Amino acid sequence: MQPTPSSARLDAALREIAPPLSRREALLCAALGSLAVSDREILEASLEAARGAGIPRAEIEELLLQGVLFGGFPRTVDAFQLL
């Protein structure tokens, strides 16, 4: 699969935070962080990568629910539509 600009940005962001975190943890952090700052491009890429990494949907949904606290309800609704 050819990397997209979104996945390239996600990979660059993960390299910055990944050393102290596992890839799984870094993907979840990237998803929640991108939801909080309303970066739809990275949010979509991180959710896709999280699903591809085998993170259970229920765990991703719980993470997005926590996003209400940091990103607000409208952003969280948008994130669920990407999932």
C-alpha positions in Angstrom: 0.0 0.0 0.0 1.4 3.4 -1.0 1.7 5.9 1.9 -0.7 8.8 1.8 0.3 12.3 3.0 -1.9 11.7 6.0 -0.1 8.4 6.9 3.3 10.1 6.3 2.3 12.8 8.8 1.1 10.2 11.2 4.3 8.2 11.0 6.4 11.4 11.6 4.3 12.2 14.7 4.6 8.6 16.0 8.4 8.7 15.6 8.4 11.7 18.0 6.4 10.0 20.7 6.9 6.3 20.0 10.2 5.6 21.8 8.7 5.7 25.3 5.4 4.2 24.0 4.5 1.1 22.2 3.1 1.6 18.7 -0.4 0.6 20.0 -0.2 3.3 22.8 1.2 5.9 20.3 -1.6 5.3 17.9 -4.2 5.7 20.6 -2.5 8.9 21.8 -2.3 10.2 18.2 -6.0 9.6 17.7 -7.0 11.4 20.9 -4.6 14.2 20.4 -5.8 14.8 16.8 -9.4 14.8 18.0 -8.5 17.4 20.7 -6.9 19.8 18.2 -9.4 19.0 15.4 -6.9 17.5 12.9 -9.3 15.4 10.9 -6.6 14.2 8.5 -4.4 12.7 11.3 -7.5 11.5 13.2 -8.6 9.5 10.2 -5.1 8.1 9.6 -4.6 7.1 13.2 -8.0 5.4 13.5 -7.3 3.5 10.3 -3.8 2.5 11.6 -5.3 1.5 15.0 -7.8 -0.8 13.3 -5.1 -2.2 11.1 -3.0 -2.8 14.2 -5.7 -5.0 15.6 -6.9 -2.7 18.4 -10.4 -3.7 19.3 -13.2 -1.4 18.1 -14.6 -1.3 21.7 -11.3 0.1 22.9 -11.1 2.7 20.2 -14.8 3.7 21.0 -13.9 4.1 24.7 -11.0 6.3 23.7 -13.2 8.5 21.6 -15.8 8.8 24.4 -13.0 10.1 26.6 -12.4 12.6 23.8 -15.6 14.5 24.8 -13.6 15.9 27.7 -10.8 17.2 25.6 -12.2 17.9 22.2 -15.9 18.5 22.9 -19.0 16.7 21.8 -19.1 17.8 18.1 -15.5 16.7 17.4 -16.2 13.4 19.1 -19.3 12.8 17.0 -17.2 13.5 13.9 -14.6 11.0 15.1 -17.2 8.3 15.5 -18.3 8.9 11.9 -14.7 8.1 10.8 -14.6 4.9 12.8 
